[in-house]
């Protein structure tokens, strides 16, 4: 997702948040259970929301306004413990607002990275394969490029764009739900047994690469995403533009998910 598409989505979700707030305010005004003073207080609280609302907090707030802490009143007791959350989420419309905030928060996970310049035999793989210290202080985000896959564990194919047909040049997979790009030299310093432990289907190696590489997040189901935004309509891809520094042969490659 480039910055222009990102800005378009931000504007869309700004509008959704505003509509969700207005809907809640309208529902509060129409609710016969609140006094005018209660309505004014709740509406002010709704207008102040700038981060994702805590449904439990709103349940307690509205429960207090209802005066439903009277444990000797069976109907109130039953409403507070069994029906109040549904009332807040559905009848007052907080479910819609929470969903809008959740979508907004997901946007930061969909931004493309900047290009980084890499030279050498580059490796595309899961960072957990590249170290013996995965659970002992290793920071995968210190690598030239690294992020989660969105999908979780996956398998991917790497293609080089050529004149007649894109040519498969490798595969890779994930066991920690992440993907990274690093040089083989760097990996072998951290894990000398990398090539012996992990076969070709675990990692794509592009030899003698010199050029720029980035992570792109691509919408692979635009029609569905236009109907309802979902982070799983997007796919993480590694994209590179460079050459074989020994032969001058062009490397204009990309990756795409091809399996589970």
C-alpha positions as CSV (number, residue, x, y, z in Angstrom):
1,X,0.0,0.0,0.0
2,X,1.7,3.2,-1.2
3,X,1.3,6.5,0.6
4,X,-1.4,7.7,-1.9
5,X,-3.6,4.6,-1.4
6,X,-2.9,4.9,2.3
7,X,-4.1,8.5,2.4
8,X,-7.2,7.5,0.5
9,X,-7.9,4.7,3.1
10,X,-7.3,7.1,6.0
11,X,-9.9,9.5,4.6
12,X,-12.3,6.6,4.2
13,X,-11.9,5.5,7.8
14,X,-12.0,9.1,9.1
15,X,-15.5,9.3,7.5
16,X,-16.5,5.9,8.9
17,X,-15.4,6.9,12.4
18,X,-17.4,10.2,12.2
19,X,-20.5,8.3,10.9
20,X,-20.2,5.7,13.7
21,X,-19.9,8.4,16.4
22,X,-22.9,10.3,14.9
23,X,-24.9,7.0,14.9
24,X,-24.2,6.4,18.6
25,X,-25.1,10.0,19.5
26,X,-28.4,9.5,17.6
27,X,-29.1,6.3,19.4
28,X,-28.3,7.8,22.8
29,X,-30.7,10.7,22.1
30,X,-33.5,8.2,21.1
31,X,-32.9,5.9,24.2
32,X,-35.8,6.2,26.6
33,X,-33.8,4.8,29.5
34,X,-31.6,7.9,29.8
35,X,-32.5,11.2,31.3
36,X,-31.6,14.4,29.4
37,X,-28.7,15.0,31.7
38,X,-27.5,11.4,31.2
39,X,-27.7,11.9,27.4
40,X,-25.7,15.1,27.5
41,X,-23.0,13.4,29.6
42,X,-22.8,10.3,27.4
43,X,-22.8,12.4,24.2
44,X,-19.9,14.5,25.5
45,X,-18.0,11.2,26.3
46,X,-18.6,9.9,22.8
47,X,-17.3,13.1,21.2
48,X,-14.1,12.9,23.3
49,X,-13.2,9.4,22.0
50,X,-9.9,9.5,20.1
51,X,-8.7,6.0,20.6
52,X,-10.5,2.6,20.3
53,X,-13.2,2.5,22.9
54,X,-13.1,0.0,25.7
55,X,-16.4,-1.8,25.6
56,X,-16.1,-3.0,29.2
57,X,-15.6,0.6,30.3
58,X,-18.7,1.7,28.5
59,X,-20.6,-1.2,29.9
60,X,-19.7,-0.1,33.5
61,X,-20.4,3.6,32.7
62,X,-23.8,2.9,31.3
63,X,-24.5,0.3,33.9
64,X,-23.8,2.9,36.6
65,X,-26.2,5.4,34.9
66,X,-28.9,2.7,34.8
67,X,-28.3,2.2,38.5
68,X,-28.0,-1.6,38.0
69,X,-25.9,-2.4,41.0
70,X,-29.0,-3.2,43.0
71,X,-28.4,-6.9,43.5
72,X,-31.8,-7.4,45.1
73,X,-33.5,-6.5,41.9
74,X,-33.5,-9.6,39.8
75,X,-34.4,-7.9,36.5
76,X,-31.6,-5.3,36.8
77,X,-29.1,-8.0,38.0
78,X,-29.9,-10.1,34.9
79,X,-29.7,-7.2,32.6
80,X,-26.3,-6.0,33.9
81,X,-24.6,-9.4,33.8
82,X,-26.3,-10.9,30.7
83,X,-27.6,-8.3,28.4
84,X,-25.8,-5.0,29.0
85,X,-22.8,-5.8,26.8
86,X,-25.1,-6.6,23.9
87,X,-27.1,-3.4,24.5
88,X,-23.9,-1.3,24.4
89,X,-22.5,-3.0,21.4
90,X,-25.6,-3.5,19.3
91,X,-28.4,-1.2,20.4
92,X,-26.1,1.8,21.1
93,X,-23.9,1.1,18.1
94,X,-20.5,0.7,19.8
95,X,-19.8,-2.4,17.8
96,X,-19.7,-0.3,14.6
97,X,-17.4,2.2,16.2
98,X,-15.0,-0.5,17.5
99,X,-14.9,-2.1,14.1
100,X,-14.1,1.3,12.5
101,X,-11.2,1.8,15.0
102,X,-9.9,-1.7,14.4
103,X,-9.8,-1.1,10.6
104,X,-8.0,2.2,11.2
105,X,-5.4,0.5,13.3
106,X,-4.8,-2.1,10.7
107,X,-3.7,0.5,8.2
108,X,-0.3,0.9,9.8
109,X,0.3,-2.8,9.1
110,X,-0.3,-2.3,5.4
111,X,2.2,0.4,4.5
112,X,4.9,-0.4,2.0
113,X,8.5,-0.2,3.3
114,X,11.1,2.1,1.8
115,X,13.6,0.7,-0.7
116,X,16.9,-0.5,0.8
117,X,20.1,-1.0,-1.2
118,X,21.5,-4.6,-0.9
119,X,24.5,-6.1,-2.5
120,X,25.6,-9.8,-2.4
121,X,23.8,-13.1,-2.4
122,X,20.5,-12.1,-0.9
123,X,18.1,-14.4,0.9
124,X,14.4,-14.2,1.3
125,X,13.1,-16.4,4.1
126,X,11.6,-16.4,7.6
127,X,14.0,-14.7,10.0
128,X,13.6,-17.5,12.6
129,X,15.6,-19.8,10.2
130,X,18.5,-17.4,10.2
131,X,19.7,-17.4,13.8
132,X,20.4,-19.7,16.7
133,X,19.2,-17.0,19.1
134,X,15.6,-16.6,18.1
135,X,14.4,-16.7,21.7
136,X,17.5,-15.2,23.2
137,X,17.9,-11.6,22.3
138,X,17.8,-11.7,18.5
139,X,15.9,-8.7,17.0
140,X,14.6,-9.6,13.5
141,X,13.7,-6.0,12.9
142,X,17.4,-5.2,12.9
143,X,17.6,-6.9,9.5
144,X,17.6,-4.9,6.3
145,X,13.9,-5.8,5.7
146,X,11.6,-7.7,8.0
147,X,7.9,-7.8,8.9
148,X,5.0,-10.1,9.7
149,X,3.3,-11.9,6.8
150,X,-0.2,-10.8,7.8
151,X,-1.3,-14.3,6.8
152,X,0.8,-16.2,9.3
153,X,2.8,-19.2,8.1
154,X,2.8,-19.5,4.4
155,X,4.7,-20.6,1.3
156,X,5.7,-18.3,-1.5
157,X,7.2,-18.3,-5.0
158,X,9.7,-15.8,-6.3
159,X,9.5,-14.7,-9.9
160,X,11.8,-12.6,-12.1
161,X,10.0,-10.4,-14.7
162,X,11.3,-11.2,-18.2
163,X,10.2,-10.2,-21.7
164,X,7.9,-13.2,-22.6
165,X,7.0,-14.8,-19.2
166,X,7.8,-14.3,-15.6
167,X,10.3,-17.0,-14.6
168,X,10.3,-18.8,-11.3
169,X,13.6,-18.3,-9.5
170,X,12.9,-19.7,-6.1
171,X,10.5,-20.5,-3.2
172,X,10.4,-19.8,0.5
173,X,8.2,-20.3,3.5
174,X,7.6,-19.2,7.1
175,X,7.3,-21.0,10.5
176,X,7.1,-17.8,12.6
177,X,4.7,-15.8,10.4
178,X,7.5,-13.5,9.3
179,X,9.5,-12.7,6.2
180,X,12.9,-11.0,5.9
181,X,15.6,-10.1,3.4
182,X,19.3,-10.4,4.3
183,X,22.6,-11.3,2.7
184,X,23.7,-14.9,2.9
185,X,27.1,-13.7,4.4
186,X,25.3,-12.1,7.3
187,X,23.1,-15.1,7.9
188,X,26.0,-17.5,7.9
189,X,27.7,-15.5,10.6
190,X,24.6,-15.9,12.8
191,X,23.8,-19.5,11.7
192,X,26.7,-21.3,9.9
193,X,24.5,-24.4,9.3
194,X,21.7,-22.4,7.6
195,X,22.2,-24.0,4.1
196,X,22.4,-27.5,5.5
197,X,19.4,-27.1,7.8
198,X,17.0,-25.4,5.5
199,X,16.3,-26.8,2.0
200,X,15.6,-24.8,-1.1
201,X,11.8,-24.6,-0.5
202,X,12.5,-22.7,2.7
203,X,14.5,-19.9,1.2
204,X,15.0,-18.0,-2.1
205,X,18.7,-17.1,-2.8
206,X,19.4,-14.6,-5.5
207,X,23.1,-14.7,-6.2
208,X,25.3,-11.6,-6.9
209,X,22.4,-9.2,-6.5
210,X,23.1,-5.5,-6.6
211,X,20.1,-3.1,-6.3
212,X,17.1,-2.0,-4.2
213,X,14.6,-4.2,-2.5
214,X,11.4,-3.3,-0.5
215,X,8.3,-4.8,1.0
216,X,5.0,-4.1,-0.7
217,X,1.6,-4.8,0.6
218,X,-0.8,-5.5,-2.3
219,X,-4.6,-5.7,-2.3
220,X,-5.3,-9.1,-3.9
221,X,-9.1,-9.0,-3.6
222,X,-10.1,-5.4,-4.5
223,X,-13.7,-6.2,-5.2
224,X,-14.2,-7.8,-1.8
225,X,-12.2,-5.1,-0.1
226,X,-14.4,-2.4,-1.5
227,X,-17.4,-4.1,0.0
228,X,-15.8,-4.5,3.4
229,X,-12.2,-3.7,4.4
230,X,-10.3,-6.7,5.7
231,X,-6.6,-7.0,6.4
232,X,-6.7,-10.5,4.9
233,X,-7.6,-9.0,1.5
234,X,-3.9,-7.9,1.4
235,X,-0.7,-9.8,0.7
236,X,2.9,-9.1,1.7
237,X,5.4,-9.2,-1.2
238,X,9.1,-8.7,-1.6
239,X,10.0,-6.6,-4.7
240,X,13.5,-6.1,-6.0
241,X,15.0,-4.1,-8.9
242,X,18.7,-4.6,-9.7
243,X,21.1,-6.9,-11.5
244,X,23.6,-9.6,-11.3
245,X,26.7,-7.6,-10.5
246,X,28.9,-10.2,-12.3
247,X,27.0,-10.7,-15.5
248,X,24.8,-7.5,-15.7
249,X,21.7,-9.7,-16.0
250,X,18.6,-7.9,-14.9
251,X,16.8,-8.9,-11.7
252,X,13.4,-7.4,-11.5
253,X,11.8,-9.8,-9.1
254,X,8.7,-10.1,-6.9
255,X,7.2,-12.7,-4.6
256,X,3.7,-13.9,-4.2
257,X,1.9,-16.3,-1.8
258,X,1.3,-19.7,-3.5
259,X,0.4,-22.0,-0.7
260,X,-0.3,-22.5,3.0
